[in-house]
Amino acid sequence: MDKITETRKFLVCIGSSPTSAKCIYWAEKNAETFSSAWTAVYVESDEGLYLKDSEKKSLQSNMELATQLGGEVVTLNGHNIAMAVAEYAKRTGTTDIAVGKSRNKKTFINIFKLDLEDKLMSLLPDVEIHVLPDHNITKTYRKNPKILLIKPVLTWKDTGITLFTLICASVISLFLNRIHIENENMILMYILSVLIISRVTTGYIYGVAGSVFSVLIFNYLFAEPYYSFIAIQKGDLITFTIMLFVALTTSTLTVRVKAQANYAFEREKRTEILYEINKKLLVTTGLTNIVHLTNEYIIKIFRRSVIFYISDPFNGAEGILMKYEEEEDMDFMMSEAEKAVAHWVFLNQKRAGAGTEVQMASEVFYIPVISRGQVLGVIGLSCMNGSFIDQNNLLFLRMIVSIAAMALERQQLSDKQRIILVQSEKEKMRSNLLRAVSHDLRTPLTGILGASSTILENSDTLDKDTKLNLISNIKEESQWLIRMVENLLSVTRINGESSEVRKCPEAAEEIVAAAIGRTRKRFKDCKINVKVPDELLIVPMDGILIEQVIINLLENAIKHSGVDIEINVDVKKEQDTAIFEISDNGEGITEQDLPYLLDNFNPKKEKASDSSRGMGIGLSICMSIIKAHHGKMEVENNISGGAIFRFALPLEGGTDSES
């Protein structure tokens, strides 16, 4: 039983026939029973060119029913429906095919014509064909003849073309008759005229009329007795009958080919538009940009105002409205009544509004943007003055909506991935911080414990200078712990949820001056040279945090500069960034430590690369603060000696937290 279930795959042939709905329910029920997939297939053939509006609506309803029941809807192209279905079934490994059976009576035209199910049985002997008649149909479903489906369209232009073509054919035939050319060539001339008429004019009516009149004109001008419609020659009736049949066949085939060419051109045009939309959406990022691009194409194609909701308006979300230039006063699309209709579409995942059976009083047609069973948005198109969307445009709109759904889903996945990366970065920052804290707290505490224990245990034997030296060490280590606590407090200013900071416009010169002033109080003998731009440089930043970064870098430079300390602080503007550079004349950084300095982790050393007197936590915090400002930080050795620490902050920002 498991083996049968795995290999079972159902296919249902659908169309505008009322039996299609029954076939869809049958396929869905059996697919659920066998836990297998099922597909609804519609073949676009020549007959699809002549569907009435009611039949197009019925076909669209059947497609939507298949989609709602969880089936995959596939549209195929082919002149022969049975061949197209058979090829698809072979390619997909279909085991069961359901076909609706119409109860049309056999006519003289189709008495010898095989039904679709018979053709499928002959083409697919290994596939089970299930024929499902609908016993509940009260009215017989019957396909109308194709010619009768084309409404006659009479225009002066086409009438003139027909008359002119027949006159030209008659003049040429009279000339051929004058030079004693056989009548067979004149018959071909009139058939050529019928071909030209069918190709140039619209519909079947002119081709049929041209066929009849060409036979009558030939009989009148070139059949004895001349200038009479009476045929007395033996075989004339057969000649005229064959000529009329050939002319009608030529006209019919020409009109059909022209209709197919127009249909193919329309499909090609739409395919190009869909490809263009998909191509642009692939390179578009951001929900707002995707919505604007989709709205622009909808306005361009359908010439209607459009509104796009990316979240339920019931929760207070506003739709993005884009107006068509020829439509005025479209603010009603933002009204509370229209928002209620959009909210209904969000909840029920179905179309509503103008032209539907739900919320018919609305003047906007709403369609949900669905992907994987989730509503990603709702699109509304203006239908003012009863200008509803027909079935042909609705199918095209659904294709555009599907492409928009894929773009929105891709953007959502990208946003989720970005959040995961941010969370991962936050975890990395926390682990680096904990590693630095555990190392840097142990060093000064060990010094304080050792010095205080020595004083307590040997207070009677230690001289005064030794005691003062130990107490001085305790003070120095305590001050270092205080500065470390200040660094930790600086980290708490970074938002724990988003790793962002609150920026305010600050003068770079003032921040640098404050950091240098605090540093000089602790290290009075150090020489610090400052260079700032002549013009006032305003940088969006958290002033306290950036001041702490500069202090940490200055102290780090002092600790590694030896006796003759000289530090240079350079602030400059490069394009849309502010550059802060701190360099020293110390010993520099070893090539082994340089790649891992800012990461505070060196796999080849147990000791942190910047851990002299507890500075490991300093650089880690500096890196975290700069990243929170969306800036960059780097370090390199100076050619003349020492190291250069450099960080850049973007000049674009505001007073609110960035997202």
C-alpha positions in Angstrom: 0.0 0.0 0.0 2.8 2.4 0.8 4.4 1.7 -2.6 1.2 2.5 -4.4 0.7 5.7 -2.4 4.2 6.9 -3.3 3.7 6.5 -7.1 0.2 7.8 -7.3 -0.2 11.2 -9.0 -3.5 12.7 -10.2 -4.2 15.0 -13.1 -7.5 16.7 -13.9 -8.4 18.3 -17.2 -10.3 21.6 -16.7 -11.9 24.1 -18.9 -15.1 26.2 -19.0 -17.4 23.1 -18.9 -19.5 22.7 -15.7 -18.1 19.2 -15.2 -14.7 20.7 -14.5 -15.7 21.5 -10.9 -16.7 17.9 -10.2 -13.4 16.7 -11.6 -11.5 19.1 -9.4 -13.3 17.8 -6.3 -12.7 14.2 -7.3 -9.0 14.8 -7.8 -8.6 16.6 -4.5 -10.5 13.9 -2.6 -8.4 11.1 -4.1 -5.1 12.9 -3.7 -5.9 13.4 0.0 -6.8 9.7 0.3 -3.5 8.6 -1.2 -1.5 11.5 0.3 -0.2 12.4 -3.1 0.0 15.5 -5.3 -2.5 16.6 -7.9 -2.5 19.0 -10.8 -5.2 20.9 -12.7 -4.3 21.3 -16.4 -5.9 23.7 -18.9 -4.8 23.6 -22.5 -4.9 26.9 -24.5 -5.9 25.8 -28.0 -7.6 27.4 -30.9 -11.0 27.0 -29.2 -9.8 29.3 -26.4 -9.7 32.2 -28.8 -13.5 32.1 -29.2 -14.7 31.7 -25.6 -17.5 33.9 -24.5 -17.2 36.2 -21.4 -19.3 33.8 -19.4 -17.2 30.8 -20.4 -14.0 32.8 -19.5 -15.5 33.5 -16.1 -16.4 29.9 -15.6 -12.8 28.8 -16.6 -11.3 31.4 -14.2 -13.6 30.1 -11.4 -12.5 26.5 -12.0 -8.8 27.6 -11.8 -9.4 29.4 -8.6 -11.2 26.4 -7.1 -8.3 24.2 -7.9 -5.9 26.6 -6.3 -8.0 26.9 -3.2 -8.2 23.1 -2.8 -4.4 22.9 -2.8 -3.8 21.8 -6.4 -1.2 23.1 -8.8 -2.7 24.9 -11.8 -0.8 24.4 -15.1 -1.6 26.1 -18.4 -0.3 24.4 -21.6 -0.3 25.5 -25.2 -1.2 23.3 -28.1 -3.4 22.8 -31.1 -4.3 19.2 -30.0 -5.6 19.1 -26.5 -5.2 15.3 -26.1 -1.5 15.4 -27.3 -0.6 18.3 -25.0 -2.2 16.5 -22.0 -0.5 13.2 -22.9 2.9 14.7 -23.2 2.6 16.5 -19.9 1.3 13.3 -18.2 4.3 11.3 -19.5 6.8 14.0 -18.4 5.4 14.3 -14.8 4.7 10.6 -14.2 0.9 11.0 -13.9 -1.0 7.8 -13.0 -4.6 8.9 -13.0 -6.4 11.4 -15.2 -9.9 12.7 -14.6 -11.9 14.0 -17.6 -15.4 15.5 -17.5 -18.0 14.0 -19.9 -20.3 16.4 -21.7 -23.7 15.0 -22.8 -23.7 16.6 -26.2 -25.5 14.7 -29.0 -23.5 13.5 -31.9 -23.9 15.6 -35.0 -23.1 15.0 -38.6 -19.9 17.0 -38.2 -18.5 15.2 -35.2 -20.1 11.8 -35.5 -16.8 10.3 -36.5 -14.7 12.4 -34.2 -13.1 10.8 -31.1 -13.9 12.3 -27.7 -11.0 13.5 -25.5 -11.2 10.5 -23.2 -10.9 8.1 -26.2 -7.9 9.9 -27.5 -6.2 9.9 -24.1 -6.9 6.2 -23.7 -5.1 5.5 -27.0 -2.2 7.8 -26.2 -1.8 6.7 -22.6 -2.5 3.0 -22.3 -0.7 2.7 -18.9 -2.6 5.6 -17.3 -6.1 5.2 -15.7 -8.6 7.5 -17.4 -11.6 8.4 -15.2 -14.6 9.8 -17.0 -16.9 11.8 -14.7 -20.3 12.8 -16.0 -22.3 15.4 -14.1 -25.7 14.1 -13.4 -26.8 17.4 -11.7 -26.6 19.5 -14.9 -30.1 20.7 -15.7 -29.1 22.4 -19.0 -27.0 20.6 -21.6 -23.6 22.2 -22.1 -23.0 22.7 -25.8 -20.1 24.3 -27.6 -21.2 26.8 -30.2 -19.7 26.7 -33.7 -16.6 28.9 -33.9 -17.9 31.1 -36.7 -21.0 32.0 -34.9 -19.0 33.1 -31.9 -17.4 35.9 -33.8 -19.7 38.9 -33.8 -19.9 40.4 -37.3 -18.1 43.8 -37.3 -19.0 45.9 -40.4 -16.8 48.9 -41.1 -16.6 51.2 -44.1 -12.8 50.6 -44.3 -13.2 46.8 -44.5 -16.1 47.0 -46.9 -14.0 49.3 -49.2 -11.1 46.9 -49.0 -13.3 44.0 -50.0 -14.9 45.8 -53.0 -11.5 47.1 -54.2 -9.9 43.7 -54.0 -12.8 42.0 -55.9 -12.7 44.7 -58.5 -8.9 44.3 -59.0 -9.3 40.5 -59.3 -12.1 41.0 -61.8 -10.0 43.5 -63.9 -7.0 41.2 -63.9 -9.2 38.2 -64.8 -10.8 40.1 -67.7 -7.3 40.9 -69.0 -6.3 37.3 -68.7 -9.5 36.2 -70.5 -8.7 38.8 -73.3 -5.3 37.2 -74.0 -7.0 33.7 -73.9 -5.7 32.4 -70.6 -7.6 29.4 -69.2 -10.3 29.9 -66.6 -8.4 27.8 -64.0 -6.0 30.8 -63.6 -8.9 33.2 -63.0 -10.3 30.9 -60.3 -6.9 31.0 -58.6 -7.0 34.8 -59.0 -10.3 35.0 -57.1 -9.1 32.6 -54.4 -6.0 34.9 -54.0 -8.4 37.8 -53.6 -10.3 36.0 -50.9 -7.0 35.2 -49.1 -6.1 38.9 -49.2 -9.5 40.0 -48.0 -9.4 37.5 -45.0 -5.9 38.6 -44.1 -6.6 42.4 -44.2 -10.1 42.6 -42.8 -11.5 41.9 -39.4 -13.5 38.7 -38.6 -15.0 36.0 -40.8 -17.8 38.0 -42.4 -15.7 39.7 -45.1 -13.9 36.5 -46.0 -17.2 34.6 -46.3 -18.8 37.4 -48.3 -15.7 37.6 -50.6 -15.9 33.8 -51.2 -19.6 34.0 -52.2 -19.2 37.1 -54.4 -16.1 35.7 -56.1 -18.0 32.7 -57.2 -20.9 34.8 -58.4 -18.7 37.2 -60.3 -16.8 34.4 -61.9 -20.1 32.8 -63.0 -21.4 36.2 -64.3 -18.2 37.2 -66.3 -16.5 34.0 -67.3 -19.1 31.2 -67.5 -21.4 30.7 -70.4 -23.8 32.2 -71.0 -21.9 35.4 -70.2 -23.3 38.2 -68.0 -25.9 35.8 -66.5 -26.0 33.8 -63.3 -27.4 30.7 -65.1 -25.0 27.8 -65.4 -25.8 25.6 -68.4 -22.3 24.1 -69.0 -21.8 20.5 -67.9 -19.8 20.5 -64.7 -20.2 24.2 -63.9 -22.1 23.5 -60.7 -19.3 21.2 -59.5 -16.7 23.8 -60.4 -18.6 26.6 -58.6 -19.1 24.3 -55.6 -15.4 23.4 -55.3 -14.4 27.0 -55.9 -16.8 28.2 -53.1 -15.5 25.4 -50.7 -11.8 26.3 -51.4 -12.5 30.0 -51.0 -14.4 29.4 -47.7 -11.6 27.1 -46.4 -8.9 29.6 -47.4 -10.8 32.4 -45.7 -11.4 30.4 -42.5 -7.8 29.2 -42.2 -6.5 32.7 -42.9 -8.7 34.3 -40.2 -7.7 31.6 -37.8 -4.0 32.0 -38.4 -4.4 35.8 -38.0 -6.2 35.3 -34.8 -3.6 32.9 -33.5 -0.8 35.3 -34.6 -2.5 38.2 -32.7 -3.0 35.9 -29.7 0.6 34.8 -29.8 1.7 38.5 -30.1 -0.3 39.4 -27.1 1.1 36.5 -25.0 4.6 37.4 -26.1 4.1 41.0 -25.1 2.8 40.0 -21.7 5.6 37.6 -21.2 8.1 40.3 -21.9 6.4 42.6 -19.4 6.4 39.8 -16.8 10.0 39.1 -17.4 10.8 42.8 -17.1 8.9 43.1 -13.8 10.6 40.0 -12.4 14.0 41.2 -13.5 13.6 44.6 -11.8 12.1 43.1 -8.6 15.1 40.7 -8.4 17.5 43.7 -7.9 15.0 45.7 -5.8 15.5 45.7 -2.0 13.2 47.0 0.7 9.5 46.5 1.1 8.7 50.1 0.1 10.7 49.9 -3.1 9.1 46.7 -4.1 5.6 48.1 -3.5 6.4 51.3 -5.5 7.8 49.3 -8.4 4.7 47.0 -8.5 2.3 49.9 -8.3 4.1 51.7 -11.2 3.8 48.7 -13.5 0.1 48.1 -12.5 -0.7 51.7 -13.4 1.2 51.5 -16.6 -0.5 48.3 -17.7 -4.1 48.7 -16.4 -4.3 52.5 -16.4 -5.9 52.6 -13.0 -5.0 54.0 -9.6 -3.7 51.4 -7.2 -3.2 51.0 -3.5 -0.9 48.4 -1.9 -1.2 47.3 1.8 1.8 45.4 3.1 0.1 44.8 6.5 -3.5 44.7 7.7 -5.1 48.1 7.9 -7.1 46.9 10.9 -3.8 47.3 12.9 -3.5 50.9 11.8 -1.3 50.3 8.8 -1.7 52.8 5.9 -1.7 51.6 2.3 0.7 53.0 -0.3 -1.5 54.8 -2.9 -0.4 55.7 -6.4 -2.8 57.7 -8.6 -3.3 57.3 -12.3 -2.8 60.7 -14.0 -6.2 60.6 -15.7 -8.1 59.8 -12.5 -9.0 62.5 -10.1 -10.1 62.6 -6.4 -8.8 59.1 -5.6 -8.6 59.8 -1.8 -11.7 57.6 -1.3 -9.4 54.6 -1.7 -7.9 55.6 1.7 -11.3 55.8 3.4 -12.3 53.6 6.4 -14.9 51.8 4.3 -12.3 50.7 1.8 -9.9 49.8 4.6 -12.6 47.5 6.0 -12.8 45.7 2.6 -9.0 45.3 2.5 -9.1 43.9 6.1 -11.7 41.3 5.0 -9.3 40.2 2.2 -6.4 39.9 4.7 -8.6 37.7 6.9 -10.2 35.5 4.2 -7.4 35.4 1.6 -10.0 35.9 -1.2 -10.8 38.7 -3.7 -13.4 41.3 -2.8 -14.8 44.6 -3.9 -15.9 45.8 -7.3 -16.7 43.1 -9.8 -16.9 40.3 -7.1 -19.7 38.8 -5.0 -18.2 40.2 -1.8 -18.4 43.9 -0.8 -19.9 44.7 -4.2 -20.6 48.3 -3.1 -16.9 49.1 -3.1 -15.4 51.0 -6.1 -12.0 49.2 -5.7 -11.1 45.6 -6.7 -8.9 43.9 -4.0 -6.8 40.9 -4.6 -4.6 39.2 -1.9 -0.8 38.7 -2.4 -0.4 35.2 -1.1 2.7 33.0 -0.7 2.9 29.7 1.1 -0.6 30.2 2.4 0.3 33.5 4.1 -1.1 36.9 3.0 1.9 39.2 2.5 -0.2 42.1 1.3 -3.4 43.3 -0.5 -3.5 45.2 -3.8 -6.5 47.3 -4.7 -7.3 48.7 -8.2 -9.7 51.5 -8.9 -13.0 50.5 -10.7 -14.7 53.9 -10.8 -17.9 54.2 -12.8 -18.3 50.4 -13.1 -15.1 49.8 -15.1 -14.6 46.3 -13.8 -11.6 44.1 -14.6 -12.4 41.5 -17.2 -11.2 37.9 -17.0 -8.3 38.4 -19.4 -6.8 41.2 -17.5 -7.6 39.5 -14.2 -5.4 36.5 -15.3 -2.6 38.9 -16.2 -3.0 40.7 -12.8 -2.8 37.4 -11.0 0.6 36.7 -12.7 1.9 40.1 -11.6 0.7 39.5 -8.1 2.5 36.2 -8.0 5.7 37.8 -9.0 5.2 40.5 -6.3 4.5 37.8 -3.7 7.8 36.1 -4.5 9.6 39.4 -4.2 8.0 40.2 -0.9 8.7 36.8 0.5 12.3 37.1 -0.7 12.6 40.4 1.1 11.1 39.0 4.3 13.6 36.1 4.3 16.4 38.6 3.7 15.2 40.7 6.7 15.1 37.6 8.9 18.6 36.6 7.8 19.8 40.1 8.6 18.2 39.9 12.1 19.9 36.5 12.6 23.3 38.0 11.5 22.8 41.0 13.9 21.9 38.6 16.7 25.0 36.5 15.9 27.1 39.6 15.9 25.7 40.6 19.3 26.5 37.2 20.7 30.0 37.5 19.4 30.3 40.9 21.0 29.1 39.6 24.3 31.5 36.6 24.3 34.4 38.9 23.5 33.3 41.3 26.3 33.1 38.5 28.8 36.5 37.1 27.8 38.1 40.5 28.1 36.4 41.2 31.4 37.4 37.9 32.9 41.0 38.5 31.9 41.2 42.2 32.8 39.5 42.0 36.2 41.8 39.2 37.3 45.1 41.2 36.7 44.4 44.3 38.8 42.6 42.4 41.5 45.5 40.0 41.9 47.8 43.1 42.3 45.5 44.7 44.9 45.2 41.4 46.8 49.0 40.8 46.8 49.9 44.3 47.9 47.3 44.5 50.6 48.3 41.0 51.9 51.9 42.0 52.1 51.1 45.1 54.1 48.9 43.3 56.5 51.2 40.3 57.0 54.5 42.3 57.2 53.4 45.7 58.6 56.0 45.6 61.4 59.0 44.7 59.2 58.3 46.9 56.1 59.9 50.3 55.9 57.9 53.4 55.1 59.0 53.7 51.4 58.0 50.0 50.7 54.6 50.6 52.3 54.0 53.7 50.3 55.0 51.9 47.1 52.6 49.1 47.8 49.8 51.6 48.6 50.5 53.5 45.4 50.2 50.2 43.5 46.8 49.6 45.1 45.7 53.1 44.2 46.8 52.7 40.6 45.1 49.3 40.2 41.9 50.7 41.8 41.9 53.6 39.4 42.3 51.2 36.5 39.3 49.2 37.8 37.3 52.4 37.9 38.1 53.2 34.3 37.1 49.6 33.4 33.8 50.1 35.1 33.3 53.3 33.1 33.9 51.3 29.9 31.3 48.7 31.0 28.9 51.5 31.7 29.5 52.8 28.2 28.5 49.5 26.8 25.2 49.7 28.7 24.3 52.8 26.6 24.1 50.6 23.6 20.5 49.4 23.1 20.5 45.7 24.0 17.7 44.9 21.6 19.0 46.4 18.4 22.7 47.1 19.1 22.0 50.7 18.0 22.8 54.0 19.7 20.9 57.3 19.9 22.8 59.8 17.7 22.8 63.5 18.1 24.8 66.1 16.0 28.0 66.7 17.9 31.1 68.9 17.1 34.0 66.5 16.5 36.5 69.1 17.9 34.6 69.3 21.2 34.5 65.6 21.7 38.2 65.2 20.9 39.1 68.1 23.3 37.1 66.5 26.1 38.8 63.1 25.7 42.3 64.7 25.6 41.5 66.8 28.7 40.5 63.7 30.7 43.6 61.8 29.5 46.0 64.6 30.4 44.7 64.6 34.0 45.9 61.0 34.4 49.0 61.2 32.2 50.4 64.7 32.8 53.8 64.1 31.0 52.4 62.8 27.7 52.6 64.9 24.6 49.5 65.0 22.5 49.3 66.8 19.1 45.9 67.6 17.7 44.9 68.5 14.2 41.2 69.3 13.3 39.6 70.8 10.2 39.3 74.5 9.8 35.6 74.3 9.3 33.3 73.0 12.0 32.7 69.3 11.5 29.3 68.1 12.8 29.0 64.3 13.2 25.9 62.4 14.2 27.1 60.3 17.2 26.6 59.5 20.8 29.1 61.9 22.3 29.8 60.1 25.5 30.5 56.8 23.8 32.8 58.3 21.1 34.7 60.2 23.9 35.2 56.9 25.7 36.6 55.3 22.5 39.1 58.1 22.0 40.2 57.9 25.7 40.7 54.1 25.4 42.8 54.5 22.2 44.9 57.3 23.8 45.6 55.3 26.9 46.4 52.3 24.8 48.9 54.4 22.8 50.4 55.8 26.0 51.0 52.3 27.5 52.9 51.2 24.3 54.9 54.4 23.6 57.8 54.0 26.0 59.5 57.0 27.6 59.3 59.8 25.0 55.6 59.7 24.5 54.3 61.6 21.5 50.7 61.0 20.3 49.1 62.6 17.2 45.3 62.9 17.0 44.0 63.8 13.5 40.4 64.5 12.6 39.4 65.0 8.9 36.4 64.7 6.6 36.5 62.4 3.6 33.4 62.4 1.3 30.5 61.4 3.6 32.5 60.1 6.5 34.4 61.6 9.5 37.9 60.1 10.1 39.4 59.9 13.6 43.1 58.8 13.6 45.3 58.3 16.7 48.9 57.4 16.1 51.9 56.9 18.5 55.7 56.6 18.3 55.9 53.4 20.3 57.0 49.9 19.4 54.1 49.1 17.1 52.2 45.8 16.9 53.7 42.5 15.9 52.7 40.9 12.7 51.4 37.9 14.6 49.0 40.0 16.8 47.9 42.5 14.1 45.1 40.4 12.4 43.5 39.6 15.8 44.0 42.9 17.6 40.4 44.3 17.2 38.8 40.8 17.7 40.6 40.5 21.1 41.3 36.8 20.3 44.6 35.4 19.2 44.5 31.6 18.6 48.3 31.4 18.9 48.6 33.2 22.2 46.9 32.7 25.5 47.3 36.3 26.4 45.0 38.9 24.7 46.9 40.9 22.1 46.1 44.2 23.7 46.0 43.1 27.3 48.8 45.3 28.7 47.5 46.5 32.1 43.9 45.5 31.1 43.5 47.2 27.8 41.9 44.1 26.2 38.5 45.2 27.3 39.2 48.7 26.0 39.6 47.8 22.3 36.8 45.3 22.4 34.4 48.0 23.7 35.8 50.5 21.1 35.0 48.0 18.3 31.5 47.5 19.7 30.8 51.2 19.9 32.0 51.9 16.4 29.9 49.1 15.0 26.9 50.4 16.8 27.4 53.7 15.0 27.6 51.8 11.6 31.2 52.9 11.4 34.5 51.1 10.6 37.6 50.7 12.7 41.1 49.5 11.6 44.6 49.4 12.9 48.0 49.4 11.1 51.7 49.9 11.9 53.2 53.3 11.2 56.1 53.4 8.7 58.1 55.7 11.0 57.3 53.5 14.0 54.4 53.0 16.3 50.8 52.1 15.5 47.8 53.9 14.0 44.3 53.4 15.1 41.7 54.8 12.8 37.9 54.8 12.9 35.3 56.3 10.5 31.8 57.5 11.3 29.1 58.2 8.7 28.0 61.8 8.5 24.3 60.9 7.7 22.2 60.4 10.8 19.6 61.8 13.0 18.3 62.2 16.5 16.4 58.9 16.5 17.6 55.4 16.7 18.4 54.0 13.4 16.8 50.8 12.4 
